[in-house]
Every structure is written in C-alpha cells, then in structure tokens.
Amino acid sequence: MEGPKIYGYIYGFPITQTLVNMWIIFAIVFVLCYVLTKNMEKIPRKTQVIAEVMIDSMDNLVGQTMGKDKMGFAPYMLALIMFLAVANTSGLYGLRSPTADLNVTVGLALMTFFMTQGFGLKSKGIGGYLKSFLQPMPFLLPINIIGELANPVSLSFRLFGNMLGGLIIMSLLYSGLAGLIYLPLVIPIPFHFYFDIFAGLLQSFIFVMLSMVFVSMAMD
C-alpha cells in the first residue's frame, strides 16, 4: 500500500492527496453547516432541529465533562468532532481519510496539547502551573513532564493507527476480490460499516472526549 499521492507543488510546498481531501472535507462541513442553519425560525424545520440537537448534545457533553464554567469550549469541540466524523468516514465516498496520515493527527494532537498548556497556565497562573508538575510529590517531576509530553503522542498515534489499519484492511480486501463478479460490491459492505462508520465515529468521539478531559484537568 502506498502513502498519500503528491499531485504537484506550489512554491515548493507539495500538494498531497491528504491536503486535497482535507479541502474537500472542509467544503462538506461548511455546506453541511450552511444547510442546517439556513432560514432559522422560531418554529424549527427538520434541518434546524438537527442543528439544535447537535448543539444541545455538545453543550451537555461539555458541561458534564468539563464543567458549566467551560462552556466556551463547546463551539470548538463541535467543529472538531464534525471534521473528524466526516474525515474518518470519508472512505465511504471514495476518499483516502486524512486522519490516516500521521501529519494530520499530529497537528490535531498538538492543537489539543497547546490548548491544554495555554489554558492551564491562564487558569492557574505561572506559579500554580509550575507547582502542578511537583504534585503529589516533588520527585515525580520527571514523570509528570513525560506524562504531559506523552498526551499528544498517544492522541495522534491512537487516531492514526486505527484509521490507517482500517484503510490497509479495506485495501487488501478489495485487492483480494479484484476480478470477481459482484463480490467486490457485496462482501466489503459489513467491513465498511465497521471500519468506516463504527470505528471512524468512535475514534472521533474518543479524540474529542480526551481533548476535553486534558484541557479540563489542566485548568482545574
């Protein structure tokens, strides 16, 4: 199995298959948000009901996981899970999932890492932030530092490994069924259901939940 294709270069920067697919996914999410929030009314229609359910669900999730005082994170977490949900299930409509590229998952994990450190520092102050690395005992300082640095590594590799593993299995399955009549259209269906829908949505939820937990723990 080959990695993401390179379609060309712009000012020396490679335009990869992952980058192009991310643009497509951004467009899909944008159109989805536009359709769901178009013509907002007091008596909601079907699309508006879907949008309100999504927003209320994320508000409740953030409130229960991070606390009512951190509801400002709800829009970011909703945008993040929408992107991940579309990206992780993109194999259903013939795109190579961007999250099967380590560059993407590392970038997302670093966003969570810098949010964790930044809001932790803002919430506790410099003294409280540095003191947290000495708890519960000062000799645990190296372990606490390693634990903080391990968070983005575990976040990125968990998402990347699951999505790449599913992509490899599906590629091997289609290669093995090549040339057979009708079977390539029928046999992969349950595998798509598991690797693209179930695993993809589950990994989206896990990534967002861990992001909320890390940021909340750093602030509290």
Long-range contacts (C-beta under 8 A, 24 or more apart in sequence): 1-167, 1-168, 1-171, 1-172, 3-101, 4-96, 4-101, 16-101, 17-96, 18-96, 18-98, 18-101, 18-103, 18-104, 21-87, 21-90, 21-95, 21-96, 21-97, 21-98, 22-87, 22-98, 22-104, 24-95, 25-83, 25-86, 25-87, 25-90, 25-95, 25-98, 26-83, 28-86, 29-79, 29-82, 29-83, 29-86, 32-82, 32-86, 33-82, 54-78, 61-212, 62-212, 65-209, 65-212, 65-213, 65-216, 66-212, 66-215, 66-216, 67-216, 67-220, 70-215, 70-216, 70-219, 73-212, 73-215, 77-208, 77-211, 77-212, 80-108, 80-207, 80-208, 80-211, 81-204, 81-205, 81-208, 84-108, 84-159, 84-203, 84-204, 84-207, 84-208, 85-200, 85-201, 85-204, 88-163, 88-196, 88-199, 88-200, 88-201, 88-203, 88-204, 89-196, 89-197, 89-200, 89-201, 91-166, 91-167, 91-170, 91-192, 91-195, 91-196, 91-200, 92-192, 92-196, 92-197, 96-167, 97-163, 97-167, 97-200, 99-159, 99-160, 99-163, 99-203, 100-160, 100-163, 100-164, 100-166, 100-167, 101-160, 102-156, 102-157, 102-160, 104-160, 105-155, 105-156, 105-157, 105-159, 105-160, 105-163, 106-152, 106-156, 106-160, 108-155, 108-156, 108-159, 108-207, 109-151, 109-152, 109-153, 109-155, 109-156, 109-159, 110-152, 110-156, 112-151, 112-152, 112-155, 112-210, 112-211, 112-214, 112-215, 113-151, 113-152, 113-155, 113-214, 115-211, 115-215, 116-148, 116-151, 116-214, 116-215, 116-218, 117-148, 117-218, 119-215, 119-218, 119-219, 120-215, 120-218, 120-219, 122-219, 123-218, 123-219, 123-220, 124-219, 151-214, 155-207, 155-210, 155-211, 158-203, 158-206, 158-207, 159-203, 159-206, 159-207, 162-199, 162-203, 163-199, 163-200, 163-203, 166-195, 166-196, 166-199, 166-200, 167-195, 169-195, 170-195, 170-196
